[in-house]
């Protein structure tokens, strides 16, 4: 059975899938550009095949870094389903790509000049937000001498730290590590995935003069703000709004769309929100629904609306109008 699973892993690598989804007793599938697609002519895996391939499965569910299989490390998330064991295999990059290779809008260059505050990279599941965030952190560490603290628990993608000084041996919770880092004069914190319990400590670190970079699973900038603030308790909501309005520097949202040409892989689309007096005022007041209008009218300030980014991909021939229509909030922008 090992050879059968390795063949599925090879198929996922060859087509550039973000995930291979395997369930015993059922055909396998892949996630490509956010869509789950059945693997052609894939037969059901026999029961016990995942246990045989992985060697052991500790408990009902878990996540670990496995391999190398096919010269690639994989993040393996396993769990039980009605039919049997299931696992999601995600290929991991051997090294962090250069930020200039990701196709970010030119206005994202402004992020490289930041010295403090909160920067959020966001997107749906399997949108590449972790790669973009890690590439940004790597670019910051490589372009200047910083005191850097890596709080990303997964460590799936290595950070290129250059000659920056890396703070190690911090202990305790993320909040405690943030406090230790601030006492040590840390300039840059890479937090990884957002933990709701750390919202206020993150904002305090950003207000204290550190640059804090975090990932949030959300489809647009409004969703990012909502996700962050929903993490605060009702008694701390006003405080969180005030702190976020002051500490936020930028939100970078991305999603992947299937390319118009067969075999063209996935094409990134972007939404960029930079904090301004107008944006901060709407965060404090809770009028987040007005942020898309601000972004649409603030291209000169480097902001970009996802709908406009997708429409430009259609005009340039990178994405079909039919595919784009599944992602835009206002189809009229595609006309």
C-alpha positions as CSV (number, residue, x, y, z in Angstrom):
1,X,0.0,0.0,0.0
2,X,3.0,2.3,0.5
3,X,3.6,2.4,-3.2
4,X,0.0,3.3,-3.9
5,X,0.1,6.3,-1.4
6,X,3.4,7.4,-2.8
7,X,1.9,7.4,-6.3
8,X,-0.9,9.7,-5.0
9,X,1.7,12.0,-3.4
10,X,3.6,12.1,-6.7
11,X,0.3,13.0,-8.5
12,X,-0.3,15.9,-6.0
13,X,3.2,17.2,-6.6
14,X,3.0,17.0,-10.3
15,X,-0.2,19.0,-10.6
16,X,0.8,21.5,-8.0
17,X,-2.0,20.6,-5.5
18,X,-1.9,22.2,-2.1
19,X,-3.2,19.1,-0.4
20,X,-3.7,15.4,-1.0
21,X,-6.8,14.1,0.9
22,X,-6.8,10.4,1.6
23,X,-9.6,8.4,3.3
24,X,-9.5,4.6,3.7
25,X,-12.4,3.0,2.0
26,X,-12.9,5.9,-0.4
27,X,-11.3,7.4,-3.5
28,X,-8.6,10.0,-2.9
29,X,-8.8,13.7,-3.9
30,X,-6.7,16.8,-4.1
31,X,-7.2,20.4,-3.2
32,X,-6.2,22.7,-6.1
33,X,-6.6,26.5,-6.0
34,X,-9.1,26.1,-3.1
35,X,-11.2,23.4,-4.8
36,X,-11.4,19.8,-3.8
37,X,-11.2,17.6,-6.9
38,X,-11.4,13.8,-7.2
39,X,-8.3,12.1,-8.6
40,X,-9.2,10.5,-11.9
41,X,-9.4,6.7,-11.8
42,X,-8.5,6.7,-8.1
43,X,-9.6,3.6,-6.3
44,X,-10.5,3.2,-2.7
45,X,-7.6,2.6,-0.3
46,X,-7.9,-0.6,1.7
47,X,-8.4,-0.2,5.5
48,X,-5.2,-0.1,7.4
49,X,-3.2,1.4,4.5
50,X,-2.6,4.7,6.2
51,X,-1.3,3.1,9.4
52,X,1.0,0.9,7.4
53,X,2.4,3.8,5.4
54,X,2.8,6.2,8.3
55,X,4.0,3.6,10.8
56,X,1.9,4.9,13.7
57,X,-1.1,7.1,14.5
58,X,-1.1,8.5,18.0
59,X,-4.6,9.0,19.2
60,X,-7.8,9.8,17.3
61,X,-6.3,12.9,15.5
62,X,-3.0,14.8,15.3
63,X,-0.6,16.7,13.1
64,X,3.1,16.0,12.4
65,X,5.8,16.7,9.8
66,X,6.5,13.5,7.9
67,X,8.8,12.2,5.2
68,X,10.8,12.9,3.2
69,X,8.7,11.1,0.7
70,X,9.6,11.8,-3.0
71,X,12.3,14.1,-1.6
72,X,9.7,16.3,0.0
73,X,8.7,16.9,3.6
74,X,4.9,16.8,4.3
75,X,2.6,18.1,6.9
76,X,0.3,15.2,7.8
77,X,-3.0,15.9,9.5
78,X,-4.7,12.7,10.4
79,X,-8.1,11.9,11.9
80,X,-10.8,9.3,12.0
81,X,-13.9,9.2,9.8
82,X,-16.8,6.8,9.6
83,X,-15.1,4.7,7.0
84,X,-11.7,4.6,8.7
85,X,-8.5,6.6,9.0
86,X,-8.1,9.7,6.9
87,X,-5.2,12.1,6.4
88,X,-4.4,15.3,4.6
89,X,-0.9,15.5,3.2
90,X,0.5,19.0,2.4
91,X,3.9,19.4,0.7
92,X,6.3,21.8,2.4
93,X,8.7,24.0,0.6
94,X,12.4,23.2,1.4
95,X,13.2,26.9,1.7
96,X,11.4,30.2,1.9
97,X,10.8,31.9,-1.5
98,X,11.9,35.4,-2.3
99,X,9.1,37.8,-1.6
100,X,9.6,39.3,-5.1
101,X,8.6,36.0,-6.7
102,X,5.1,35.9,-5.2
103,X,3.4,38.3,-7.5
104,X,2.4,40.8,-4.8
105,X,1.1,44.2,-5.9
106,X,3.8,46.9,-6.1
107,X,2.2,48.7,-3.2
108,X,3.3,45.9,-0.9
109,X,6.8,47.2,-1.1
110,X,5.6,49.8,1.5
111,X,5.5,46.9,4.0
112,X,9.3,46.6,3.8
113,X,9.7,50.1,5.3
114,X,7.7,49.4,8.5
115,X,9.4,49.4,11.9
116,X,6.6,48.8,14.2
117,X,2.9,47.9,14.4
118,X,0.7,44.9,13.4
119,X,0.8,43.4,9.9
120,X,-1.7,40.7,9.1
121,X,-1.5,38.2,6.2
122,X,-4.8,36.6,5.6
123,X,-6.7,34.4,3.2
124,X,-8.9,31.3,3.0
125,X,-7.5,27.8,3.8
126,X,-4.7,26.9,1.4
127,X,-4.3,30.4,-0.1
128,X,-0.6,30.7,0.5
129,X,-0.8,33.2,3.3
130,X,1.8,31.5,5.4
131,X,4.3,31.4,2.5
132,X,3.7,35.1,1.9
133,X,4.0,36.0,5.6
134,X,7.2,34.0,6.0
135,X,8.7,35.5,2.9
136,X,7.9,39.0,4.3
137,X,9.5,38.2,7.6
138,X,12.5,36.7,5.8
139,X,12.8,39.8,3.7
140,X,12.8,42.1,6.7
141,X,15.4,40.0,8.6
142,X,17.6,39.8,5.5
143,X,17.4,43.5,4.6
144,X,18.5,44.9,8.0
145,X,19.9,43.8,11.3
146,X,17.0,43.1,13.6
147,X,16.4,41.3,16.9
148,X,14.0,38.6,15.8
149,X,11.7,36.2,17.7
150,X,10.0,33.3,16.0
151,X,6.8,32.3,17.8
152,X,5.4,30.3,14.9
153,X,4.6,27.0,16.5
154,X,4.5,25.0,13.3
155,X,7.8,26.0,11.8
156,X,6.7,24.5,8.5
157,X,8.7,27.0,6.4
158,X,12.2,28.2,7.5
159,X,12.8,31.9,7.9
160,X,15.8,33.3,6.3
161,X,17.2,35.4,9.2
162,X,20.2,36.8,7.4
163,X,22.5,38.5,9.9
164,X,19.7,39.3,12.3
165,X,19.9,38.3,15.9
166,X,17.5,35.5,16.8
167,X,16.0,35.3,20.3
168,X,15.9,31.7,21.5
169,X,15.0,29.9,24.7
170,X,11.8,31.8,25.5
171,X,9.4,29.7,27.6
172,X,5.8,29.7,28.5
173,X,2.7,30.8,26.6
174,X,2.8,33.0,23.5
175,X,1.8,35.9,25.7
176,X,4.7,35.2,28.1
177,X,7.1,34.9,25.2
178,X,6.0,38.2,23.8
179,X,6.7,39.8,27.2
180,X,10.1,38.2,27.3
181,X,10.9,39.3,23.8
182,X,9.9,42.9,24.6
183,X,12.2,42.9,27.6
184,X,15.0,41.6,25.4
185,X,14.4,44.5,22.9
186,X,12.9,42.4,20.1
187,X,12.2,44.3,16.9
188,X,10.2,41.7,15.0
189,X,7.9,39.0,16.1
190,X,6.7,36.3,13.7
191,X,3.6,34.8,15.4
192,X,2.2,32.4,12.8
193,X,-1.4,31.5,13.0
194,X,-3.6,33.8,15.1
195,X,-4.6,32.5,18.6
196,X,-7.6,34.5,19.9
197,X,-6.2,34.4,23.5
198,X,-3.2,36.5,22.4
199,X,-5.0,39.5,20.8
200,X,-4.3,42.0,23.6
201,X,-0.6,40.9,24.1
202,X,-0.1,41.1,20.3
203,X,-1.5,44.7,20.2
204,X,0.5,45.7,23.3
205,X,3.7,44.4,21.6
206,X,2.9,46.4,18.5
207,X,2.1,49.5,20.5
208,X,5.4,49.1,22.4
209,X,7.4,49.6,19.1
210,X,7.8,46.0,17.8
211,X,6.7,44.9,14.4
212,X,4.3,42.0,14.9
213,X,3.4,39.7,11.9
214,X,0.5,37.2,12.2
215,X,-1.7,35.0,10.0
216,X,-5.5,35.1,10.0
217,X,-7.9,32.8,8.1
218,X,-10.3,35.2,6.5
219,X,-11.5,35.9,3.0
220,X,-11.2,39.7,3.0
221,X,-10.0,42.7,5.1
222,X,-13.4,43.2,6.8
223,X,-13.3,39.5,7.8
224,X,-9.8,40.0,9.3
225,X,-10.9,42.9,11.5
226,X,-14.0,41.0,12.5
227,X,-11.9,37.9,13.4
228,X,-9.5,39.9,15.5
229,X,-12.1,41.8,17.4
230,X,-14.3,38.8,18.0
231,X,-11.4,37.4,20.0
232,X,-11.9,40.0,22.7
233,X,-14.3,39.6,25.5
234,X,-17.3,42.0,25.6
235,X,-15.8,44.0,28.5
236,X,-12.5,44.4,26.5
237,X,-14.1,45.1,23.1
238,X,-13.8,48.9,23.3
239,X,-10.2,48.6,24.4
240,X,-9.4,46.1,21.6
241,X,-11.0,48.5,19.0
242,X,-8.9,51.4,20.3
243,X,-5.7,49.4,20.4
244,X,-6.3,47.8,17.0
245,X,-7.0,51.2,15.4
246,X,-3.7,52.5,16.7
247,X,-1.5,49.5,16.2
248,X,-2.7,48.1,12.8
249,X,-0.4,48.9,9.9
250,X,-1.6,46.7,7.1
251,X,-3.8,43.8,6.1
252,X,-2.7,41.7,3.1
253,X,-5.4,39.2,1.9
254,X,-4.8,36.7,-0.9
255,X,-6.6,33.9,-2.6
256,X,-5.7,31.5,-5.4
257,X,-7.8,31.2,-8.6
258,X,-7.4,28.5,-11.2
259,X,-5.5,29.8,-14.2
260,X,-7.3,30.2,-17.5
261,X,-4.8,28.0,-19.4
262,X,-4.8,24.3,-18.8
263,X,-1.9,23.3,-16.7
264,X,-1.3,26.9,-15.7
265,X,-1.6,26.2,-12.0
266,X,-3.1,28.8,-9.7
267,X,-3.0,32.6,-9.9
268,X,-3.0,34.9,-6.8
269,X,-5.4,37.7,-6.3
270,X,-4.9,40.3,-3.6
271,X,-6.6,42.7,-1.3
272,X,-4.5,45.4,0.5
273,X,-5.7,47.5,3.4
274,X,-3.4,50.2,4.9
275,X,-4.4,51.9,8.1
276,X,-5.2,55.6,7.8
277,X,-7.0,58.1,9.8
278,X,-10.2,57.2,8.0
279,X,-9.7,53.4,8.4
280,X,-8.8,53.8,12.1
281,X,-11.9,55.8,12.7
282,X,-14.1,53.1,11.2
283,X,-12.3,50.4,13.3
284,X,-13.0,52.4,16.4
285,X,-16.7,53.0,15.5
286,X,-17.3,49.4,14.4
287,X,-18.3,50.5,10.9
288,X,-16.2,47.8,9.2
289,X,-18.7,47.4,6.4
290,X,-17.5,50.7,5.0
291,X,-13.9,49.6,4.6
292,X,-14.3,48.2,1.0
293,X,-15.5,51.6,-0.2
294,X,-12.4,53.2,1.4
295,X,-10.1,50.7,-0.3
296,X,-11.8,51.1,-3.7
297,X,-11.2,54.9,-3.4
298,X,-7.7,54.8,-2.0
299,X,-5.6,53.2,-4.8
300,X,-3.2,56.2,-4.6
301,X,-2.5,55.2,-1.0
302,X,-1.6,51.6,-2.0
303,X,-4.9,50.0,-1.2
304,X,-6.5,47.4,-3.4
305,X,-9.9,45.7,-3.4
306,X,-10.1,42.0,-4.1
307,X,-12.8,42.5,-6.7
308,X,-10.6,44.9,-8.6
309,X,-7.6,42.6,-8.4
310,X,-9.6,39.7,-9.8
311,X,-11.1,41.9,-12.5
312,X,-7.6,42.9,-13.6
313,X,-6.6,39.2,-13.8
314,X,-9.6,38.6,-16.1
315,X,-8.7,41.6,-18.3
316,X,-5.2,40.3,-18.6
317,X,-6.4,36.8,-19.6
318,X,-5.0,35.0,-16.6
319,X,-8.4,34.0,-15.2
320,X,-11.6,33.3,-17.0
321,X,-14.6,35.5,-16.3
322,X,-16.6,32.4,-15.4
323,X,-14.1,31.3,-12.8
324,X,-13.7,34.9,-11.5
325,X,-17.5,35.2,-11.0
326,X,-17.3,32.6,-8.2
327,X,-15.1,34.9,-6.1
328,X,-16.1,38.5,-6.6
329,X,-18.7,40.2,-4.4
330,X,-19.9,42.5,-7.2
331,X,-19.9,40.7,-10.6
332,X,-20.5,44.1,-12.3
333,X,-16.8,44.8,-11.8
334,X,-16.0,42.1,-14.3
335,X,-17.9,43.8,-17.1
